[in-house]
Amino acid sequence: MIIMKNSLKMLTVLLLMILVSCKKKEFEPDAFDITKFSIVGKLSSGIPYIISLDSEKAVLTHYSAAAGKYSFIDGLLSLNFTDEVICSFVIENGSIKSYKGPVIINTYELVKIPATNQLDGKTFKGSWNNSAYLSELKFSGTQYTETTNNQQSIINYTLINNLAVKKAEGANPRVFILMNNKLEGVGHNSPNTFWGTFSKE
């Protein structure tokens, strides 16, 4: 009888240990991989930007690009872009809770990098802030066609995190970033910088 009681106690303890270990495995959250996300938003001037991260560096892109360093520890993303823009974001539950840094960064949103190019095959219409004409932007493959006042330009682009593109080479840079279901664009024809919002057709 004593042996049976001891066996039952041992069995109960074993079952409890199995249940506890299963629960730990079941509810253990995956480590948050910051490199699978982008930060998109607008600068205080109204210019859109995107921050992309890989295992070694961070890149801040608007009409130009600045590479920098970053660290991500316990939900705090700290960024330093060549000592010009030094800032940090507190990230909780897959979104930005707060921002600390220069007022040049006006809005911000943490966005998961989509699996495919979100602009390919799509058309957008809108206007640049320095133009009286509507522009149409058609994206296909690695190019986009911009039509303004019946003038058409075909431009090669480089994809950024499947939700933004930048003009691949040459003068007069352009960057387009998808945010809040609209395409935000910025361009630079020295000495002027301009921007615009484009809606999906």
N, C-alpha and C positions, 0 to 999 in steps of 0.2 A: 504493500500500500504506500509506504514511504517513497519507494522507487518510482511508483506511478505518479505520485504528487510532484516529485522532483522533475520527472520527465515532462509533465504538463507545464510546470513553471518554466523549464528550459525552452519548450516549444513556444510558449507565450512570448518570452523574451526574444526569441529568434524571429518570430512573426513581427513583433514591434520594430526590431532593428531593420528588417526588410522593408516594412512600410515607410519608416523614416528615411531610409536611403533612397527609396523610389520617389518620395515626395521632394527630396532635395534635388534629384536629377530632373524631375518633372518641372519644378518651378524655378530652377536656376536660370536667370536671364542670360541671353547671349551678350557678349561684350559688344559695346556700341562702337562701330567702325566709322569714324568721322570721315574717312576718305571716300565713303559711298554717298556723301552729301555735298551739296554746293550751298553757298550763301549768296542770295540775290537781293538786290534792292536798288535804291537810288541815293546818289550823293546829294548834298544840300543844294547844289546847283540845278538839280533835276536830271542829271546824267545817270543812266543806269550802269550798274556794275555787277560783276560776278566774281566770287572768290572760290577758286578750286584748290583742292588739296590732294597731294599724293603722299607716298610714304616718306619723301625727303623734303618737300617744299610746299609753300602756299603761293598762289599767283592771284593777284588782284588785277582784273581786266576791265577797263572802260574803253576809251578810244586808243589807249596804249596799255601796256602790261608791265606790272612790277612784281618781280619774284621776291619772296621773303621767307622767313623762318616761322615755324609754329610749334606749339606743344599742346597736347590735349591730355589733361590729367584731372580725374574725378569730376568730369563735366565742365571744366574750364578750358575753353579754347583761347589761347593767347597767340597773337599775331604780331609780327614785326616786319613791315615792308620797307627795307633799306633805311630804317630810322626816320622815315617821313610820316608813315601812318603806323602808330603802335596802338593796338586796341585788344579787347578781349570780349568774349561772349560766354555767358553762362547757359549751358544747354541741359534741359531736363525733358525727359519723355519724348525725345525726338523733335523738340522745338526750342527756339531761343527764348529764354526767360528774361535775360537782361543784357545790356551792352554797356561797355565802358570804354571811352576813347574820344577822339576828336569829333567835333560836330560835323565834319565833312561827310561822315556816314550818317545819313538821315533815316533811311528805312532799311530793314533787313528781314530775311526769312530763310529758314533752313529748308532745303528742298532735296529729297532723295533723288539721286541720279537715275533717270529713266533708262530702260534697257535698250531703247532704239532712238534714233534721231527724230526728235519731235517736230522738226521743221520740214523734213523731206516730204515733197508732194503737196505742200500747203501754200496758199496764197493769202497775203495780208494787204490791207489798204489803209492809208493814213497820210499824215503830212509832217514834214520837218518844220520846226519852229521858225526857220528862216526862209520858208518857201510859201508862196501863195497857191501852189499847185498840190493836188493829191499825188501820191506815189503808190505804185503797185509793186509788191515784192513777191516773186514766185521762186520757191525753193525746189531744187531737184538735184539729187545726188550730191555732188560736191560744189555745186554752183547755185547762184541765185541771179534772177533777172530783175533789175530795177527799171521801171518805166515811169518817167515824170514828164508831163507836158509833151507827150508823143516822142520823147527821146529815150532810147533803150540802152542799157548797159548790162553786159553779162559778166559776172564777177565770180572768181573762184574763192571758196572760203575754207577755213579750218574750223572743225567742230570742237566745241568745248562742252564736255559732260552731257552730250546729247540734248542740251536745251539752250545752247547759245552758239553763235557763229561769229567769226571775225574774218574780215577780208584777208586773204592769204598773203598778199604781197603788194608792193608798189606804194605810191603816194595816196593821200586822202583816205586814211583808215576809216573803217566802218565796223561796228559791233552791234549785233542784235541779240537780245536776251528775252526768252519767254518767261513772263511772270504774270500771275493772276489772269491767265487766259488771254493776255495781250502780248504783242511783240514790242518791246521797248528798244529803240535804236539810238545810237550816238555816232556822229561822224566828226571828222576834223579836216578842214581845208585851211591850212595855215594862213592867217593867224586865228581863224574863227573855229569855234567848236559849236556844234548844233545837235539837237536831239528831237525825237518824235515818238509818238505812240501809234501803233498799227493794229487794226482789228482783223480777225480772221474772216475770210470771205466764205 
